[in-house]
């Protein structure tokens, strides 16, 4: 019994495989060791968006992201995907078909042209499965 408990503790303490997450998502990330979170980002520099006459750049709210953290023996992920209206259905299908949940779909900017939507995703389970799912969503988010 003691060996089984010890193995569970060691499995829960195993770090995230950040290189594998980067490979599967197709995006570079940053690790916050203090918070135990690895975040990959996808700046949507391909979008030409204005809101209220102001040209928006990725640092102004057009960067999609997903953050991974250990949750016991599993991994949890949550993120915010930046999507054009034409990308919503394929990106949502990619998320749902690959083990992720869609927890919200909304806009952030009034008077944005073209209209940009934000799809929140989440999930808990196997690290590689979640990272591959995020990668598939990112792939749809980058194609019109």
N, C-alpha and C positions, 0 to 999 in steps of 0.2 A: 504494500500500500504506500509506504514512504517513497519508494522509487517512482511510482506512478505520479504522486504529487510533485516530486522534484522535477520530473520530466515535463509536467504541465507548467510549472513555474519557468523552467528554462525555455520552453516553446513560447510562452507569453513574452519573455524578455528578449527574444530574438529581434534584432533591429530590422527595419524596413530595408529591402533590397532596392536602394535608390537607383542603381544602374539599370536594373531590370525594369523599374517603373518608367525611367526615361526611354528605354528601348521600346517598350510596349505602347507608351502614349505618343512617342515621337517628339516629345518636348523636353527641353532642359528644365531642371528644377533647382530649388534651394531647400536646404535642410535647416530647420530651427531645432537644434539639439535641445535647447531649453524647453521647448513646447512639445518635442517629439513629433513634429509635423514636417512632411516633405511636400512642397507645393510646386506643381508644374504650371507654367503659364503659356498662353497662346495670344500674343498681341495681334489684334485684328487690324493690322496696317493695310490690309487689302480693302477695307471699307472706307468710302468717302462720305462721311456723315457730317451734317450741320444740324445744330439745334439752336433755335432762336438767332440764327445768323452767325453762330460761332462754329468754326471748323473743329470737330472733335478728333483727338488723337488717342492712341491706345492708353497712355497714362491718364487720360481724362475720363476713363470709364469704358474703353473698348478692348479690354484684355480679358479673355476667357481664362479660367483657372480651375484646377482640381487639387485638393489637399488630402493627403493620405496620412493616417496615424494608426498605431497599433491599438487594438481594442481586445485585450485578453489574448486569446489564441488566434484571433481574426484581425483583419484590417478594416478600417472604416474609411470611406471617401465621401467628400462633399465638394461641390463645385458650382460655378456659375458660367454658363456658356453664352457667348455673345453671338446672336444669330440674325441674319436677314430673314424677312418673312418667308422667302422661298426655301430657306434651310430648316425651318421649324419641323415639318413633318418627317423628313429623312433623319434629322438629328434625334428627334424624339424616338423614332422607331429604332435607331441604332442603340440608344440608351436602353430602352425597354427590352430589346432583343438580346442584349448582352449583360443582363443581370443588374442593371442600375435602375433606380427609381427616379421618376421626374416629380419633384416636390413643388415646383412653381413655374409659371410662365407669365412674364409681365414685362413692361417697359420701364426704363429708368429716366427717359428724357421726354419732355413735352416738346412738341413741334419739331421732332427729328425728321430729317429727310435724308436718305430713305428711312423708313421706320425700322428700328432695330429692337429685337426682343431679347430677353434674358431668361434662359432656362436653367433652373437649379436642378442639380442631380445629387443623388446620394446612394450609398450602398454599404453593405457590410458582408464580408466573406473572405474569399481567397484573394490575396494580393495580386497575383498575376491575372486572374479573371477580371477583377475590377479595373486594373490598369489597362488591359486590352480593351475593355468596354469604353473607357474614357478615350483611348486612342481612336476608336471607331467614331465616337461622337466628334472629336476634334477633326477627323478626316472629313466629315460632312460639313462641319462649320467652316472649313476652308475652301469649299467648292460651291460655286453658284451654278 
